[in-house]
Amino acid sequence: MLRSPYKLIFRPLEVGRLKLRNRLICGPMFVGYANADGTVSDRMLAHYERRAKGRPAMVITEHMAVNVAGAQFSNMVVLSDRKCLPGLTQLAECIKKHGPVGVAQIYHAGRYAGPWEQYKKARRLAPSATPFPLFGDMEATPQEMTLEEIQETIQAFADAAALVREAGFDGVELHGATGYLLSQFLSPRINKREDAYGGSFDNRMKFPLEVYDAVRKAVGPDFLVGYQYLVKEWVPDGWDFPEAGQFAQRLQKEGVDYFIPQGGTIESWNDPAVRQTLQIETYQVAMIKEFSRGIRGTPVFACGRIYDPALGETVITRGVADVIVISRGMFADPDWVQKSEEGRAADLFHCIPDCYECVQTQKSGATCAAWPYEIKKKGIWG
Ligand SMILES: Cc1cc2nc3c(=O)[nH]c(=O)nc-3n(C[C@H](O)[C@H](O)[C@H](O)COP(=O)(O)O)c2cc1C
């Protein structure tokens, strides 16, 4: 076996009460393999087991909706129905038996949620009825959440986190990026409420803090709770530093175990200039560096086109982050970690910039243009 030329990315790290065997994580990627009734499918199990076999330190699942109103697609796991528990338990097992820490990501899409065919009755909920561009020329206007709906949603997050723990995962991750509901409350551009959940910075923080608090209470102090964190909306007058730094410090004080800082939202990805930025290798590193400076003491995981191990090693060497998250890279090649460890990075199948086959195929089950022919034919690298 060839020896790894990298030192830091294969060094273990403690996160919360868990030990990561290296600093390379299989990142959350919604691939749309779940059953149409919101349960875990065999295809999903095969997909995640194959990622776990590739020797990452942690596998973070794709986002799973805390309830029907929070889901974007019909082929995603919906945690509010306990019928998903057997599949969820198998999912945790098939990740953990190969060594990685297993983390399930939970979310509510807010204004980006359905309604789709079978859930036509669901209201498109958001902090305020602020219109937003949907696709191309289309626009949507969500409905302002009532105080009752806010409380129900907080409870849905707590119940979903408890289910994740019951299923046997090691941790839960709150998806507070990509412009989903948790971040919608923070953004003064989107949140126009005049009650206790809108207006001042303290008020805009209230909903995501109450969600975090309810989730922490539901899972207990020893369970890993991570946060996929929106740093910048990347739209004019969007959420940004300094509030983005201050809210992270507040979550840190509350006991979040790690952060994955992110830039951009579904809305900003409509902007050709932002889309171009996303093609650049390590495109988030400057932003992550600034973020990390403000929150010493809690691990920061860096992601965003860190497509080979040498780049990952540099990001850690320069003190930008503690851990590297690889999402599309490990979708393109589940052996990313193993090949890197064995000094075979030249054999990696790489995600192709500006390709987006995975995004375009999500609704029917994502595939990847970088997969070798025989995997493509099967439709899954399972
Ligand atoms: C098809 C697709 C699905 C994604 N699904 C999720 C998701 O479920 N949760 C999440 O936090 N991020 C999701 N992301 C974002 C990735 O996790 C990651 O942050 C982003 O792609 C940049 O990192 P990368 O270059 O390593 O892929 C998704 C990205 C893509 C392309």
The ligand as an ORCA input file, in Angstrom:
! r2SCAN-3c Opt
* xyz 0 1
  C     -27.264     18.117     -5.396
  C     -26.872     18.801     -4.110
  C     -27.595     18.547     -2.950
  C     -27.235     19.156     -1.741
  N     -27.947     18.858     -0.617
  C     -27.579     19.397      0.566
  C     -28.259     19.052      1.770
  O     -29.157     18.205      1.784
  N     -27.856     19.666      2.903
  C     -26.825     20.580      2.937
  O     -26.512     21.112      4.003
  N     -26.163     20.904      1.825
  C     -26.492     20.330      0.640
  N     -25.781     20.633     -0.484
  C     -24.597     21.513     -0.381
  C     -23.333     20.669     -0.190
  O     -23.362     19.926      1.027
  C     -22.059     21.531     -0.151
  O     -22.118     22.441      0.901
  C     -21.819     22.297     -1.450
  O     -22.089     21.479     -2.566
  C     -20.361     22.775     -1.524
  O     -19.452     21.749     -1.187
  P     -18.814     20.710     -2.263
  O     -18.097     21.531     -3.293
  O     -17.897     19.830     -1.454
  O     -19.943     19.966     -2.882
  C     -26.124     20.046     -1.699
  C     -25.415     20.298     -2.873
  C     -25.769     19.698     -4.053
  C     -24.948     19.984     -5.295
*
